[in-house]
């Protein structure tokens, strides 16, 4: 319950900060497609609410993959930490467990693990920090926390415009990374989400830049 409340608080903060993907998407229908296998109108959980909570991990992955020229690979420690760095640097300060200084964000390892579990369905624990990230992220073993510089979301926004229910508790979502300056699409993406009992309610099982 505590983690659910934290996720809802994070979602509320994100919506206040970015305006929310649901509002930004205009009049597009974000409900699962009627053509999706097994879809019965009125018999599906509130995917729009789930998508609100999943915007941070999806956005972190899209930015990481686009800017670092990486592909989604949950078996790669380097990819895990790169995408996790985007996630915690952009959204960690919105978490009620975070401690902020003028230029530093301090997160308990519990928070970092919660975010990693949203990025990767088969997440099984935090590996050691890659060498190239140690100048930006450090681990304090005495306090069991991570310290890093606070990030900036920049002038783009991730918007989800379609969610289709798949068998096995999966959702296929698609959307775009939008440049706020001119509303142009920087890229489109498609992701598979798996329902679970984690903080965010879902985790990413795969994501592809189209």
C-alpha positions, 0 to 999 in steps of 0.5 A, a space after each residue: 500500500 505504501 508503494 502504491 501511494 508513492 507511485 500515485 504521488 509521483 504520478 500526480 507530480 508528473 501530471 502537474 509538471 508535464 500537463 499529463 499525457 492524457 490531456 496532451 493527447 487531445 481526443 485520442 481514445 486511450 482505451 484498449 482497442 476493440 480488436 485486441 484479443 479478449 477485450 470486452 468493453 467495461 471488463 478491463 482495468 483502468 489502463 489509462 490510470 496504469 499508463 499515467 503511472 508508467 509514463 516515467 519508466 517509458 519516458 526514461 527508456 525512450 530517452 536513454 535508448 534514443 540519446 545513448 543509441 541503445 536497444 532494450 536489453 534487460 540482460 545487460 547491466 550497462 543498459 539497466 544502469 543507463 536507463 535507471 539513471 535516466 529514471 531516477 535523475 528525472 523522477 527521483 526528486 518527486 518521490 516522497 522518500 527522496 532527500 534533496 540538496 541544492 544540487 544533489 538527489 539522495 535516494 534510498 536503495 529501496 526507491 532505486 529498486 522500485 524504479 528498476 522493477 518498473 523498467 524490467 519485468 525480469 529484474 532480479 536485483 541491482 548489479 554493480 554500477 558501471 565505471 562510466 556512471 560512477 562520476 554521476 552516481 555513487 552508492 553510500 553503503 553506510 546509509 544504503 542510499 544512492 547520490 546523484 546530480 538532479 536531472 532536467 526533463 528538457 523540452 520533450 514529452 512522452 505521450 502514449 496514444 494507444 493501449 491494447 490488451 494482450 493475453 496473459 496480463 500484458 498490454 501493448 502500448 504505443 506513442 511518441 516522444 514529442 518536441 514541445 517547441 513545435 509539437 513535432 514527433 522525435 520518434 515513435 515507440 512501442 512497448 509491452 507491459 506486464 501487470 504485477 504487484 509492484 509499485 507502478 502496477 506494471 513493468 516494461 517487458 520490451 520497448 522498441 523505437 520505431 
